[in-house]
Amino acid sequence: MTAPRSQHIVHTSYKVPDFSAMRKINTKDFRVATRSTSRDINRRIALNVIHEHQPISRAELARQMNVTRGVAGVLVQELLDQDLIYEGATGEAAFGRKPTLLHIKSHDRLVVAVDIRFSKTFVMVCDFSGRQLALEAYDTIFSIPEFVRDLAARVRRLIKAHAIIDGIEGIGLAVPGMVDQRTGRILNAPALGWRAVDLRNQLAAATGLPVEIENSGRACTLALLWLERGETTQPQNFVYVGVSDGVGVGIVVNGELLRGSDHIAGEFAHVPLNLDGPRCMCGASGCWESYISNLATLSRYFGWDLSKLSPNKLHDAKQGSFTVLDLIARARAGDAKAMAAVQSTARFLGLGLATVVNVINPECIYLDGEITTAWDLIETTVTLALGERALTEKGGQTPLRIASTQEYPRLRGAAALIAAPTFAAPRVA
């Protein structure tokens, strides 16, 4: 009997493809790479590394980019020639020549940021880092022609009052509504009564400055993406939820703001929690916004029936001197009714966040707005409600982070509309 022939098994290596990184090229809308494309991309990478790690030496920049010091030096010189960065003080060195530290040039690049709300409009002059130079607030004007005339006059007055001779690179507007950012057309801002409004061109003509307009939630998301510093590993997939007069939501997927085909993506504020719920500013009933906005929180405390309040009375309620911050202060002081109102908002906030998690599955969610100043009081309620409705255990544990300790996040968002393009990655294919 012959011995069985030995069997030889050949092992081949197989690399699992990264389908998450696959993106189909749009053959009807693309840009062909040129000989300068790689240099443009590397220069923009260097600019962003400097922005996130400033002040930074050339040697540290080379280390962060994993390139030689010679390559980093060439990129730095090009950025200096373009007046995008500057050399500051020298740093410490264990031996040899002390390094010259690099900074983003932002202090003499200025922007007018405008936050339009149902109750008030805020106007700020700031630099590209978001540093405030001038600020004023006034009752929102709803007539478009009057709004444009008044805002243009205020911008001129602010520039003159603060002796700003030049350096204003544009006006950024954050609006509580849906905006086609390509055209600057406000598609629908229910709280303001604005629909199909071409505000950008009118304001640009009145001021002589470039104007960019964006939904307030997306604008704040851009500020998180481009103006915030300090996180060691900033997520590339996250959701921003800002709770104020209304609710603004911004979604970032793979480092890019999601706008959708018609620029209305992310309107979670108007996903209904209950079709028979309170009336929302958009005119529908039971929207998430109608349960967690500042007005909704105050209505629980004062016993207002939002469904029976006219738009004028809603406006008067928002103009009142008693705010959500006052309500939170009462809750901290032991007012049981105030605490109940705050905790109710917290529960509805968590329930709505579960929908965001189930649909988007972000790495984390940033929360902003006055209600977050009570985070120590409401965190448990929010996270329990999120876990209750999330479809997976891990989804229910999605990290919730308070977005920023900065004042006026929506104004910083409006500023980012003008500042962010400097740092954005060039589009290829």
Number of C-alpha atoms within 10 A of each C-alpha: 3 4 5 6 6 6 6 6 6 5 6 6 5 6 6 6 8 7 7 7 7 8 8 6 10 9 8 6 7 11 12 8 11 10 7 8 14 13 12 15 16 16 20 19 17 21 22 18 18 23 22 19 18 15 17 21 21 20 18 17 23 19 13 14 16 11 12 12 16 12 14 22 15 12 22 23 14 13 18 16 11 9 12 16 20 17 16 15 12 15 13 12 9 6 6 7 10 13 17 18 20 23 21 23 17 18 13 13 17 26 28 27 32 28 26 24 22 23 19 15 18 20 24 27 25 24 24 23 22 26 15 18 15 14 15 12 13 11 13 16 19 13 11 15 12 11 15 20 14 13 18 18 13 14 19 12 12 19 16 11 10 11 9 15 8 10 12 18 17 21 27 29 29 29 28 23 26 27 27 20 17 10 13 18 20 23 19 20 20 16 21 20 13 18 15 13 16 15 21 22 16 16 22 17 13 15 18 11 17 16 23 26 25 27 28 30 30 32 31 32 30 28 23 20 21 22 20 18 13 8 8 8 6 14 17 16 18 23 28 27 27 27 22 18 22 25 24 28 24 26 25 21 15 12 15 15 20 16 19 10 8 11 16 16 16 23 15 19 24 18 16 19 19 12 12 11 17 20 21 24 23 18 11 16 21 19 25 25 31 27 28 27 25 23 22 23 24 23 16 19 15 11 8 14 12 20 14 11 13 10 12 9 12 16 15 11 18 18 14 9 7 11 17 21 15 13 21 22 16 15 20 14 11 11 13 12 15 24 21 15 20 24 21 18 24 27 22 21 24 26 22 25 27 25 18 22 23 15 10 16 18 20 17 19 24 19 20 24 23 18 24 20 16 17 16 8 18 21 16 15 18 25 22 16 20 26 20 15 19 24 14 12 11 11 20 21 15 20 13 17 14 15 20 14 9 9 9 15 24 31 29 33 33 34 36 29 26 23 27 16 11 15 15 16 16 14 11 13 13
